[in-house]
């Protein structure tokens, strides 16, 4: 099985009259006749805000609608998301769309801090309101740095989450860079999470960082895609993000298999120096990945389809 690139869907540079500088972390929700893709743009002050576009369900390369305004305001001054709101995962629950999002604000000793919030929608994600002003995933005594970018599966009455947890900040050429890994949590209501401090995928070296896991259940196995990078020369350099892959029988112990179903960079074009922030889901029997390319989403996002043997 291999990923077949289908091309770029959206680039903010093509819409300078209303788009900002980025289109990061594409997060998809399947609707009856279309797929709604939430993503994070950035304004002139560098703050991330969430908006969306709709693509054709049969051909995600066809854009049906651009939403040209934020769907959620920044948090109140002093809250966890007063500098940025970035989508992570969307699902339906009790007649609402739940959007788990990464909130961030600027730091003093390190560049930023991240936490996870929830917003809800009663109109298929056209508008949202915060469920709480505070985060549902935050730093803890055993995870003191970052808790962010969850992917979620509901299995019976249990909610299962895989998310990014910060390990430390390392100083590289006078700048602090975050090192983070993928951990696991579970819940009975999707709001209060039990976090056993379980490391899912051991890093291959001390300065490897993972981001944006996405998990699907496929028969008797769990499949996870994520991106990984070095802490050095990773801004479109030799250590830049690549999309990797792991499998698990129980969702807890994972076998890393990056070469099998990951996504390397292209030979040229918008995703030739970086592939990152995958979001994988099934659409009408096809396994589809939406993902970012160069510049952490500065060149927009595209999609690929998993071709079965």
C-alpha positions, 0 to 999 in steps of 0.5 A: 500500500502506498500514498498517491499524491493528488495535489494541493487543494489550497494555498493562502498565497493564491488569495491575498485579498482575504487569506493570511500567511498559513493554512496549517493543520487541516482537520476534516469533518465529513458532511453529506455532500462535502468535506469541511476542512478546518485549518489555522491561518495567521494574521499580521500579528502572527496570531493563529485563527481557525477558519475552513473551506469545503471540498467536494466529497467525491473529489476533494481537489474541488473547492466548493466554498471558502469561509473568509473569517475566523469561526472562533475569536481569540480567548480573553486576555490571560486565558490559554488561547489568547494568542492562537486557536488551531484545530486538532480534531472534529467529531459528532456527539449528542447532536453537536460538532465537537472541535478539539483545538490547540490554544496557545499564548506567547511565553517569556522564557520559551516562545510559547505554551500550548493546551487543548480546548473544546468548542461546539457547533450546532450548524455542522461547524459553520459557527462555534462557541467555547464549551469552557474558557479554560482548557480540558488538557493542560500541563500536569505534575508529570507532564509539565511542558505541553499538552496539545494536538489530540486525535480521538476515537469513541469506542462504545462508552469510552473516549480514547485520545492520543496527543502530544506531550512536551518532554523539555525545551532544548537550546539550539543556536541560542533559541529554545526548541520544544521536544515532544512525544505522543502519549495516551489518555482516556475518558468517559465523557470527552471532557475529563481525561485520565492520563496514565503518562503512557509513551506510545512511540519511543523517539529514535534519538534525544532530540526527535520531536513528534507532532499531530498524531491521527489514529483510525481503527482498521479491522483488528488494528489501530493505525497512526500517522504523525509527523516527526522532526529533528530539533536542529535544522528543521525549518525546511532543512535536513531535519524538517518534518516527515510523515511517519506511521505506526500500528498497534493491536490495542492502541497502547503499544505501537510498532513504528513503521515509517518506511511502510506507509509514511509520506516522504517529501516530493521531488519538487513543488509545494511539499518538497522540503517538508510533509507534516500535520497529517489528518487521515480518515475514511471517505466513502471507502477510500483512506484519505490524508490531508496534510501540509507541506513546506513551511509548516503550512505556509504553502497550504495543504493538499491530499493523498489517497492510500492505494491498496495492494 
